[in-house]
């Protein structure tokens, strides 16, 4: 059984930031889970098209979207309600009810 601790998960909201400033809260949340300085986190653009992400996550409440991607060994979920959830990939698999490394 995998034990999930508070440090294994980070949740952020970026409601006070403009929609096009989504990268900083993602990097901060990843940095927190990895327990490493923000400066050492790999470029977000290595994991996802940032312009595309910013186009999907809008201020329109009718636009209900969640974008999920792997980044720096973590699972990142960005929801259009302006919430970011970060957890280790292994915990994400367990949460889905599988421990299959191919997913």
C-alpha positions in Angstrom: 0.0 0.0 0.0 1.3 3.5 -0.9 1.0 6.0 1.8 0.1 9.5 0.6 1.4 12.4 2.7 0.6 16.0 2.5 4.0 16.6 0.8 3.0 14.2 -2.0 0.1 16.4 -3.1 -0.2 20.1 -3.8 -3.4 22.0 -4.6 -3.3 25.6 -5.8 -5.9 28.0 -7.1 -4.8 30.8 -9.4 -8.0 32.8 -9.3 -6.2 36.0 -8.5 -4.0 35.7 -11.6 -4.9 36.5 -15.2 -5.7 33.3 -17.2 -2.4 33.7 -19.2 -0.4 33.5 -16.0 -1.0 29.8 -15.3 2.6 28.6 -15.5 3.9 30.1 -12.3 1.3 28.3 -10.0 1.9 25.0 -11.8 5.7 25.3 -11.3 5.2 26.4 -7.7 3.0 23.4 -6.9 5.4 21.0 -8.6 8.3 22.5 -6.7 6.4 22.0 -3.5 5.7 18.3 -4.1 9.3 17.7 -5.3 10.6 19.6 -2.3 13.0 21.5 -4.6 13.6 25.1 -5.5 11.4 26.5 -8.3 14.6 27.3 -10.3 15.5 23.6 -10.5 12.1 22.4 -11.9 12.3 21.6 -15.6 10.8 23.9 -18.1 7.0 23.5 -18.3 7.1 23.7 -22.0 9.0 20.4 -22.1 5.7 18.8 -20.8 2.9 20.7 -22.5 2.2 23.4 -25.0 1.7 26.4 -22.8 -0.2 28.5 -25.3 -2.6 25.6 -25.9 -3.1 25.2 -22.1 -3.8 28.9 -21.7 -6.4 28.7 -24.6 -8.2 25.8 -22.9 -8.3 27.3 -19.4 -10.4 30.4 -19.6 -12.6 32.6 -17.4 -15.7 31.4 -19.1 -17.8 29.5 -16.5 -19.6 27.6 -19.3 -16.2 26.1 -20.4 -15.7 23.2 -18.0 -12.4 21.6 -18.8 -9.7 19.7 -17.0 -6.3 19.2 -18.6 -4.1 16.4 -17.3 -0.5 15.8 -18.1 2.7 14.4 -16.8 5.4 16.8 -15.7 8.7 16.2 -13.8 7.5 12.7 -12.8 4.2 14.1 -11.5 0.6 14.1 -12.6 -0.7 17.6 -13.0 -4.4 18.4 -13.4 -5.5 22.0 -14.3 -9.2 22.7 -14.1 -11.1 25.5 -15.6 -12.3 26.5 -12.2 -8.7 27.7 -11.8 -7.6 24.9 -9.6 -4.3 23.0 -10.0 -3.8 19.5 -8.4 -0.3 17.9 -8.4 0.5 14.4 -7.2 3.1 11.6 -8.0 2.2 9.5 -11.0 2.1 6.4 -8.8 -0.6 8.0 -6.6 -2.5 9.0 -9.7 -2.6 5.4 -10.9 -3.6 4.1 -7.4 -6.4 6.7 -7.3 -7.7 5.3 -10.6 -7.6 1.8 -9.1 -4.7 0.5 -11.1 -1.0 0.0 -10.4 -0.2 -0.6 -14.0 2.9 1.4 -15.1 1.8 1.4 -18.7 -1.0 3.9 -18.0 
